[in-house]
Amino acid sequence: MKTVKVFKAKILTASSVYRLTKKTDPLFESQISKLHLKNMVIVGDDHNAKTVLHELKANWPQQKKLFIGFITKGNLPGNKEYSSYESLEKILIDYYIDEILIPGEMEYNNYINPRISSKDLDLILNAAKKIGIKVSLVYIRESTPSMLPPFIKKSRIILNMHLLNFANRGQLELFIKRALDIILSLAALILLSPLFLLIYLLVRITSKGPAFYFQYRGGLRGKPFRMYKFRSMVLHADEMQARLMALNEMKGNGFKLSNDPRITKIGKFIRKTSIDELPQFLNILRGEMTIVGPRPIVISEIKKLQPYQHKRHAVKPGLTCIWQVSGRSQIDRYDDWMDLDVFYIDNYSLPFDLQLFVKTFPAILSGRGAK
C-alpha cells in the first residue's frame, strides 16, 4: 500500500503550541478513517525522521500503516492558537492517530534526541498517555548485526512506551482475546440463527421497513464503522430525534428517553432483552468489535467528548462492558458512563473481561436499566 504524506504538525518554539496544516488530498481523506490502517506520525523532519519514514515505506509494505505527517518545530503565523495540550490532542484525535514515532540516536547506550527539548517531549508523552496512544522511541544506526530482521536495518524500535495498562498486554493475551471473539461470535451466529429468523420475521410483520438497522459508530481510535442491530424503532427515527431533544433525560452528551415514542411494540421487547444487539456478533467476527469493551457511541457524540474520554477508543468497542452490567440507562450522567469506560481501559485484564461477561447474563435477564 502506498503511504501518503499530507499533513505537517508544527510546534511553535516560543510557546510550544502544536499546529496542523492540512493539504487537500482526496486519496488520504478516503483512507484516514479505515479501521484496517494504522495511522502514524513522526516527531521531527530531520535526517533521522526521514530515514525512519524511508524504512517504513521500503520495508513495511504489508503492515498496513498510513503515514500522516511530521510533528516539527517552526512558525506558522496567522493561524489560530491553542494551548499546547489542546492543539496536540486535537491533532491526535481528529486524525485517528494510532502511534507516535520519536526518532533519535544512540550515544554510549543512551537514547538522545537533541532536537526535542525535555519540555516538548513531556508534552507529547502526556498528551499520548491522556488519550491512550502508543509512543515508540526509535533510534537510527547504519549497521546492525546480521541476525536482525530486514525491516530494522536502519530504524529499530528500542522502547515501546506502553503508557496505559491495556497496552501492556502481551501478544499471547491479544491472541487469546481475538480467538475468543471469533469462536464465541461464530458459535452465537450459528446457534442463535433460529432466533435471528424469528426476530427478523416479527420486525418485518409488525412494522414497516427493513428488519436490520445500520448506523455508523466510533470504533478503535474513534474510526467510524457500520454497526448492525435489529430495528427497534420506526423508520426515520434518527430524523425525529431532534424534535425530542427537549425531553432528553441524559445529563450532558447523549440522548435517553424513558417512553420514546419512536420505539415499536416488538422493539420494546428486543431492547429490554438486548436481543436487538445480537447482530453485532457479525461486527465482532469481522474484527470491528470485541465481546467485552466500551459500547460504541454515535459519531456526533464523539465530537463532543472531553480529551480524556477519548481513551475509551484505545480499544475496540464491545458488546458488553461495565456500563452494560451497571444499570445501563439508569446511569443518567453521560460523563459517569464515560468514566466507567476509562476505568475499564485502565484496569483491563482477561479475568476482568470474564467477570464482566458472566455478569452480563443476569443483567440482561433482569432487564435492569434497559430502555
DRENRODREN-246187 format. One record per residue (C-alpha): residue number from 1; residue in three letters; x, y, z. Coordinates in nm, 4 decimals. Example, Ala and Ser with C-alpha at 12.3 -4.5 7.8 and 13.67 -1.06 7.14 Angstrom:
2
1; ALA; 1.2300; -0.4500; 0.7800
2; SER; 1.3670; -0.1060; 0.7140
This chain:
371
1; MET; 0.0000; 0.0000; 0.0000
2; LYS; 0.1351; 0.3393; -0.0939
3; THR; 0.1790; 0.5650; 0.2055
4; VAL; 0.0688; 0.9246; 0.1711
5; LYS; 0.2205; 1.2321; 0.3351
6; VAL; -0.0374; 1.5052; 0.3603
7; PHE; -0.0055; 1.6773; 0.6951
8; LYS; 0.2543; 1.8720; 0.8891
9; ALA; 0.2101; 1.9497; 1.2555
10; LYS; 0.4119; 2.2443; 1.3861
11; ILE; 0.5385; 2.3110; 1.7380
12; LEU; 0.5996; 2.6824; 1.7955
13; THR; 0.9356; 2.7399; 1.9637
14; ALA; 0.8221; 3.0284; 2.1802
15; SER; 0.5016; 2.8898; 2.3255
16; SER; 0.5202; 2.5157; 2.2466
17; VAL; 0.1901; 2.5387; 2.0592
18; TYR; 0.1176; 2.2499; 1.8271
19; ARG; -0.0138; 2.3324; 1.4784
20; LEU; -0.1527; 2.1394; 1.1874
21; THR; -0.1549; 2.2470; 0.8237
22; LYS; -0.3954; 2.0497; 0.6073
23; LYS; -0.3353; 1.9886; 0.2383
24; THR; -0.6090; 1.8730; 0.0051
25; ASP; -0.5680; 1.5070; -0.0829
26; PRO; -0.8821; 1.3067; -0.1712
27; LEU; -0.6902; 0.9774; -0.1518
28; PHE; -0.5837; 1.0482; 0.2040
29; GLU; -0.9319; 1.1573; 0.3095
30; SER; -1.0650; 0.8231; 0.1841
31; GLN; -0.8009; 0.6256; 0.3770
32; ILE; -0.7594; 0.8039; 0.7116
33; SER; -1.0644; 0.6586; 0.8868
34; LYS; -1.0311; 0.2993; 0.7654
35; LEU; -1.0171; 0.0551; 1.0542
36; HIS; -0.7564; -0.1739; 0.8984
37; LEU; -0.4961; 0.1029; 0.8672
38; LYS; -0.2649; 0.2146; 1.1480
39; ASN; -0.2196; 0.5916; 1.1333
40; MET; 0.1257; 0.7107; 1.2352
41; VAL; 0.3024; 1.0436; 1.2888
42; ILE; 0.6765; 1.1031; 1.3229
43; VAL; 0.8200; 1.3685; 1.5543
44; GLY; 1.0730; 1.5852; 1.3672
45; ASP; 1.1595; 1.6197; 0.9996
46; ASP; 1.5393; 1.5926; 1.0212
47; HIS; 1.7585; 1.3198; 0.8728
48; ASN; 1.6630; 1.0704; 1.1432
49; ALA; 1.2901; 1.1270; 1.0941
50; LYS; 1.3152; 1.0982; 0.7162
51; THR; 1.5232; 0.7810; 0.7480
52; VAL; 1.2537; 0.6248; 0.9645
53; LEU; 0.9902; 0.7208; 0.7070
54; HIS; 1.2053; 0.5717; 0.4310
55; GLU; 1.2310; 0.2437; 0.6215
56; LEU; 0.8567; 0.2389; 0.6782
57; LYS; 0.7911; 0.2819; 0.3081
58; ALA; 1.0608; 0.0394; 0.1940
59; ASN; 1.0296; -0.2427; 0.4439
60; TRP; 0.6781; -0.2366; 0.5870
61; PRO; 0.4578; -0.2517; 0.2735
62; GLN; 0.2390; -0.5226; 0.4237
63; GLN; 0.1988; -0.3616; 0.7660
64; LYS; -0.0997; -0.1513; 0.6567
65; LYS; 0.0411; 0.1653; 0.8107
66; LEU; -0.0566; 0.5116; 0.6863
67; PHE; 0.1898; 0.7962; 0.7381
68; ILE; 0.0010; 1.1095; 0.8420
69; GLY; 0.2842; 1.3612; 0.8691
70; PHE; 0.5669; 1.5109; 1.0731
71; ILE; 0.5392; 1.6931; 1.4045
72; THR; 0.8103; 1.9579; 1.3767
73; LYS; 0.9262; 2.2882; 1.5206
74; GLY; 0.8549; 2.6006; 1.3216
75; ASN; 0.6429; 2.9097; 1.2901
76; LEU; 0.3060; 2.9367; 1.1212
77; PRO; 0.1904; 3.2978; 1.1628
78; GLY; -0.1741; 3.3871; 1.1254
79; ASN; -0.3174; 3.0588; 1.2478
80; LYS; -0.5462; 3.0310; 1.5476
81; GLU; -0.3507; 2.9349; 1.8581
82; TYR; -0.4491; 2.6743; 2.1122
83; SER; -0.2885; 2.5765; 2.4391
84; SER; -0.0198; 2.3133; 2.3911
85; TYR; -0.2320; 2.0251; 2.5219
86; GLU; -0.5473; 2.1209; 2.3345
87; SER; -0.3825; 2.1548; 1.9949
88; LEU; -0.1750; 1.8368; 2.0112
89; GLU; -0.4691; 1.6360; 2.1453
90; LYS; -0.6832; 1.7735; 1.8626
91; ILE; -0.4307; 1.6513; 1.6055
92; LEU; -0.4148; 1.3053; 1.7624
93; ILE; -0.7927; 1.2760; 1.7896
94; ASP; -0.9020; 1.4324; 1.4597
95; TYR; -0.6689; 1.2159; 1.2510
96; TYR; -0.7216; 0.8897; 1.4417
97; ILE; -0.3532; 0.8569; 1.5299
98; ASP; -0.2594; 0.5039; 1.6407
99; GLU; 0.1105; 0.5556; 1.7063
100; ILE; 0.3693; 0.8311; 1.7516
101; LEU; 0.7271; 0.7572; 1.6453
102; ILE; 1.0053; 0.9665; 1.8009
103; PRO; 1.3370; 0.9117; 1.6162
104; GLY; 1.6662; 0.9726; 1.7935
105; GLU; 2.0221; 0.8477; 1.8224
106; MET; 2.2179; 0.6136; 2.0455
107; GLU; 2.5125; 0.7664; 2.2293
108; TYR; 2.7004; 0.5478; 2.4792
109; ASN; 2.3941; 0.3203; 2.5014
110; ASN; 2.1684; 0.6160; 2.5855
111; TYR; 1.8797; 0.7312; 2.3681
112; ILE; 1.9044; 1.1014; 2.2813
113; ASN; 1.7240; 1.3463; 2.0560
114; PRO; 1.8991; 1.6847; 2.0639
115; ARG; 1.6236; 1.8438; 1.8524
116; ILE; 1.3485; 1.7792; 2.1068
117; SER; 1.3580; 1.9517; 2.4432
118; SER; 1.2577; 1.7628; 2.7540
119; LYS; 0.9613; 2.0001; 2.7890
120; ASP; 0.8342; 1.9239; 2.4384
121; LEU; 0.8914; 1.5524; 2.4915
122; ASP; 0.6917; 1.5633; 2.8149
123; LEU; 0.4072; 1.7421; 2.6356
124; ILE; 0.3960; 1.4775; 2.3630
125; LEU; 0.4116; 1.1852; 2.6071
126; ASN; 0.1486; 1.3342; 2.8393
127; ALA; -0.0914; 1.4038; 2.5529
128; ALA; -0.0458; 1.0496; 2.4201
129; LYS; -0.0960; 0.8997; 2.7654
130; LYS; -0.4092; 1.1045; 2.8254
131; ILE; -0.5740; 0.9767; 2.5072
132; GLY; -0.4223; 0.6287; 2.5135
133; ILE; -0.1896; 0.6353; 2.2115
134; LYS; 0.1191; 0.4201; 2.1722
135; VAL; 0.4536; 0.6038; 2.1640
136; SER; 0.7656; 0.4379; 2.0242
137; LEU; 1.1191; 0.5683; 2.0594
138; VAL; 1.3260; 0.4819; 1.7524
139; TYR; 1.6994; 0.5056; 1.7014
140; ILE; 1.8951; 0.5092; 1.3770
141; ARG; 2.2039; 0.3020; 1.3149
142; GLU; 2.3792; 0.2481; 0.9847
143; SER; 2.4995; -0.1034; 1.0673
144; THR; 2.3275; -0.3772; 1.2612
145; PRO; 2.4055; -0.7379; 1.3494
146; SER; 2.3211; -0.9759; 1.0672
147; MET; 2.0674; -1.1630; 1.2777
148; LEU; 1.8285; -0.8649; 1.2910
149; PRO; 1.5235; -0.8778; 1.0629
150; PRO; 1.5497; -0.6806; 0.7350
151; PHE; 1.2955; -0.4178; 0.8347
152; ILE; 1.5185; -0.2821; 1.1142
153; LYS; 1.8417; -0.2354; 0.9193
154; LYS; 1.8442; 0.1374; 0.9873
155; SER; 1.5463; 0.2010; 1.2114
156; ARG; 1.4650; -0.0119; 1.5094
157; ILE; 1.2078; 0.0379; 1.7809
158; ILE; 1.4043; 0.0057; 2.1031
159; LEU; 1.1384; 0.1103; 2.3512
160; ASN; 0.7630; 0.0834; 2.3137
161; MET; 0.6306; 0.3141; 2.5828
162; HIS; 0.3103; 0.1376; 2.6764
163; LEU; 0.1585; 0.4255; 2.8657
164; LEU; -0.1628; 0.2509; 2.9663
165; ASN; -0.2265; -0.0768; 3.1440
166; PHE; -0.4150; -0.2204; 2.8475
167; ALA; -0.1119; -0.1556; 2.6244
168; ASN; 0.0988; -0.3854; 2.8414
169; ARG; -0.0904; -0.6868; 2.7152
170; GLY; 0.1371; -0.9403; 2.5564
171; GLN; 0.0823; -1.0782; 2.2106
172; LEU; -0.0432; -1.4035; 2.3628
173; GLU; -0.3129; -1.2203; 2.5583
174; LEU; -0.4190; -1.0290; 2.2474
175; PHE; -0.4285; -1.3539; 2.0525
176; ILE; -0.6444; -1.5206; 2.3193
177; LYS; -0.8891; -1.2290; 2.3275
178; ARG; -0.9260; -1.2259; 1.9483
179; ALA; -0.9524; -1.6066; 1.9332
180; LEU; -1.2333; -1.5993; 2.1915
181; ASP; -1.4074; -1.3269; 1.9929
182; ILE; -1.4011; -1.5394; 1.6782
183; ILE; -1.5083; -1.8625; 1.8498
184; LEU; -1.7894; -1.7090; 2.0568
185; SER; -1.9269; -1.4862; 1.7808
186; LEU; -1.9262; -1.7677; 1.5256
187; ALA; -2.0934; -2.0037; 1.7728
188; ALA; -2.3546; -1.7394; 1.8597
189; LEU; -2.4368; -1.6687; 1.4945
190; ILE; -2.4879; -2.0413; 1.4308
191; LEU; -2.6712; -2.1389; 1.7499
192; LEU; -2.8914; -1.8298; 1.7557
193; SER; -2.9818; -1.8440; 1.3864
194; PRO; -3.3389; -1.9693; 1.4616
195; LEU; -3.3865; -1.6728; 1.6974
196; PHE; -3.2460; -1.4410; 1.4314
197; LEU; -3.5009; -1.5700; 1.1823
198; LEU; -3.7879; -1.5321; 1.4301
199; ILE; -3.6960; -1.1731; 1.5215
200; TYR; -3.6430; -1.0910; 1.1553
201; LEU; -3.9976; -1.2033; 1.0738
202; LEU; -4.1534; -1.0302; 1.3760
203; VAL; -3.9882; -0.6970; 1.2956
204; ARG; -4.0934; -0.7147; 0.9307
205; ILE; -4.4516; -0.8165; 1.0131
206; THR; -4.5181; -0.5692; 1.2953
207; SER; -4.3774; -0.2520; 1.1374
208; LYS; -4.2879; -0.1036; 0.8031
209; GLY; -3.9285; -0.1123; 0.6959
210; PRO; -3.6273; -0.3455; 0.6997
211; ALA; -3.5556; -0.5830; 0.9875
212; PHE; -3.1996; -0.4643; 1.0319
213; TYR; -3.0758; -0.1195; 1.1258
214; PHE; -2.7329; 0.0099; 1.0318
215; GLN; -2.5617; 0.3046; 1.1953
216; TYR; -2.2069; 0.4379; 1.1899
217; ARG; -2.0445; 0.4261; 1.5329
218; GLY; -1.6982; 0.5024; 1.6663
219; GLY; -1.4608; 0.2069; 1.6621
220; LEU; -1.0935; 0.1739; 1.7501
221; ARG; -0.9398; 0.5246; 1.7737
222; GLY; -1.2878; 0.6601; 1.7046
223; LYS; -1.2769; 0.5480; 1.3412
224; PRO; -1.6319; 0.5035; 1.2083
225; PHE; -1.7635; 0.1571; 1.1282
226; ARG; -2.1059; 0.0256; 1.0298
227; MET; -2.2749; -0.1329; 1.3320
228; TYR; -2.5619; -0.3804; 1.2925
229; LYS; -2.8794; -0.4062; 1.5024
230; PHE; -3.2302; -0.5378; 1.4726
231; ARG; -3.4522; -0.2372; 1.4042
232; SER; -3.6431; -0.1463; 1.7191
233; MET; -3.7745; 0.1944; 1.6087
234; VAL; -3.9960; 0.3306; 1.3353
235; LEU; -3.8480; 0.4387; 1.0049
236; HIS; -3.6659; 0.7755; 1.0036
237; ALA; -3.6256; 0.7634; 1.3821
238; ASP; -3.2922; 0.9433; 1.3604
239; GLU; -3.4540; 1.2430; 1.1933
240; MET; -3.7250; 1.2509; 1.4635
241; GLN; -3.4733; 1.2751; 1.7488
242; ALA; -3.4194; 1.6499; 1.7011
243; ARG; -3.7840; 1.7120; 1.7934
244; LEU; -3.7457; 1.5073; 2.1122
245; MET; -3.4283; 1.6687; 2.2454
246; ALA; -3.6292; 1.8879; 2.4859
247; LEU; -3.7361; 1.5666; 2.6635
248; ASN; -3.3843; 1.4254; 2.6870
249; GLU; -3.3199; 1.2585; 3.0254
250; MET; -2.9456; 1.2170; 2.9788
251; LYS; -2.7385; 1.4823; 3.1541
252; GLY; -2.4665; 1.6048; 2.9221
253; ASN; -2.3810; 1.4427; 2.5906
254; GLY; -2.6012; 1.1643; 2.4516
255; PHE; -2.9756; 1.1003; 2.4389
256; LYS; -3.2105; 0.8953; 2.6602
257; LEU; -3.5894; 0.8940; 2.6830
258; SER; -3.7862; 0.6505; 2.9006
259; ASN; -4.1004; 0.6363; 2.6878
260; ASP; -3.9518; 0.7033; 2.3495
261; PRO; -4.2447; 0.7246; 2.1011
262; ARG; -4.0206; 0.6022; 1.8191
263; ILE; -3.9880; 0.2518; 1.9650
264; THR; -4.2131; -0.0124; 1.8084
265; LYS; -4.4073; -0.2758; 2.0017
266; ILE; -4.1639; -0.5538; 1.9220
267; GLY; -3.8856; -0.3002; 1.9678
268; LYS; -3.9668; -0.2611; 2.3372
269; PHE; -3.9195; -0.6338; 2.3912
270; ILE; -3.5962; -0.6763; 2.1949
271; ARG; -3.4439; -0.3662; 2.3560
272; LYS; -3.5342; -0.4795; 2.7081
273; THR; -3.3788; -0.8196; 2.6460
274; SER; -3.0892; -0.6760; 2.4375
275; ILE; -3.1867; -0.9060; 2.1500
276; ASP; -3.1603; -0.6057; 1.9196
277; GLU; -2.7833; -0.6076; 1.9776
278; LEU; -2.7278; -0.9703; 1.8685
279; PRO; -2.6409; -0.8851; 1.5041
280; GLN; -2.3264; -0.7215; 1.6431
281; PHE; -2.1778; -1.0686; 1.6683
282; LEU; -2.1179; -1.0173; 1.2970
283; ASN; -1.9234; -0.6972; 1.3754
284; ILE; -1.7201; -0.8994; 1.6258
285; LEU; -1.6484; -1.1733; 1.3725
286; ARG; -1.5348; -0.9065; 1.1239
287; GLY; -1.2916; -0.7648; 1.3805
288; GLU; -1.4689; -0.4290; 1.4179
289; MET; -1.5844; -0.5038; 1.7729
290; THR; -1.4980; -0.7358; 2.0599
291; ILE; -1.7089; -0.9258; 2.3125
292; VAL; -1.6087; -0.7094; 2.6103
293; GLY; -1.5220; -0.3442; 2.5616
294; PRO; -1.6742; 0.0066; 2.5805
295; ARG; -2.0031; 0.0301; 2.3950
296; PRO; -1.9706; 0.2079; 2.0575
297; ILE; -2.1185; 0.5575; 2.0551
298; VAL; -2.2571; 0.7566; 1.7630
299; ILE; -2.0217; 0.9770; 1.5634
300; SER; -2.1917; 1.3014; 1.6692
301; GLU; -2.1224; 1.2215; 2.0356
302; ILE; -1.7519; 1.1524; 1.9708
303; LYS; -1.7040; 1.5101; 1.8537
304; LYS; -1.8302; 1.6372; 2.1917
305; LEU; -1.6121; 1.4159; 2.4142
306; GLN; -1.3602; 1.5657; 2.6513
307; PRO; -0.9993; 1.4779; 2.5607
308; TYR; -0.9507; 1.2257; 2.8429
309; GLN; -1.2714; 1.0466; 2.7404
310; HIS; -1.1169; 0.9560; 2.4041
311; LYS; -0.9112; 0.6997; 2.5945
312; ARG; -1.2171; 0.4733; 2.5636
313; HIS; -1.1322; 0.4432; 2.1937
314; ALA; -0.7905; 0.2960; 2.2667
315; VAL; -0.9508; -0.0486; 2.2349
316; LYS; -1.2184; -0.1947; 2.0107
317; PRO; -1.5775; -0.1256; 2.1171
318; GLY; -1.7569; -0.4173; 2.2767
319; LEU; -2.0898; -0.5914; 2.3051
320; THR; -2.0844; -0.5559; 2.6825
321; CYS; -1.8843; -0.3643; 2.9413
322; ILE; -1.9165; -0.2085; 3.2878
323; TRP; -2.1982; 0.0212; 3.1733
324; GLN; -2.3957; -0.2770; 3.0443
325; VAL; -2.3871; -0.4555; 3.3814
326; SER; -2.4260; -0.1421; 3.5945
327; GLY; -2.7763; -0.0354; 3.5071
328; ARG; -2.7299; 0.0977; 3.1538
329; SER; -2.9930; 0.3705; 3.1166
330; GLN; -3.0207; 0.4066; 3.4943
331; ILE; -2.6919; 0.5934; 3.4643
332; ASP; -2.8241; 0.9354; 3.3673
333; ARG; -2.4958; 1.1293; 3.3576
334; TYR; -2.3073; 1.0827; 3.0345
335; ASP; -1.9726; 1.1616; 3.1972
336; ASP; -2.0333; 0.8838; 3.4521
337; TRP; -2.0750; 0.6384; 3.1642
338; MET; -1.7526; 0.7606; 3.0022
339; ASP; -1.5703; 0.7354; 3.3369
340; LEU; -1.6735; 0.3700; 3.3600
341; ASP; -1.5230; 0.3081; 3.0168
342; VAL; -1.1972; 0.4804; 3.1115
343; PHE; -1.1884; 0.2717; 3.4305
344; TYR; -1.2205; -0.0417; 3.2179
345; ILE; -0.9284; 0.0684; 2.9992
346; ASP; -0.7062; 0.1418; 3.2986
347; ASN; -0.7882; -0.1898; 3.4671
348; TYR; -0.8094; -0.4237; 3.1711
349; SER; -0.7285; -0.7925; 3.2112
350; LEU; -0.8677; -1.1173; 3.0730
351; PRO; -1.0069; -1.2162; 3.4175
352; PHE; -1.1814; -0.8764; 3.4327
353; ASP; -1.3297; -0.9442; 3.0871
354; LEU; -1.4540; -1.2828; 3.2068
355; GLN; -1.6099; -1.1257; 3.5147
356; LEU; -1.7985; -0.8699; 3.3036
357; PHE; -1.9052; -1.1357; 3.0534
358; VAL; -2.0554; -1.3523; 3.3294
359; LYS; -2.2342; -1.0555; 3.4883
360; THR; -2.3915; -0.9649; 3.1540
361; PHE; -2.6378; -1.2540; 3.1554
362; PRO; -2.8216; -1.1723; 3.4817
363; ALA; -2.8214; -0.8039; 3.3802
364; ILE; -2.9926; -0.8905; 3.0518
365; LEU; -3.2382; -1.1376; 3.2080
366; SER; -3.3432; -0.8839; 3.4710
367; GLY; -3.3783; -0.6088; 3.2112
368; ARG; -3.2330; -0.3656; 3.4618
369; GLY; -3.1752; -0.0251; 3.3084
370; ALA; -3.2889; -0.1293; 2.9597
371; LYS; -3.4783; 0.1311; 2.7591
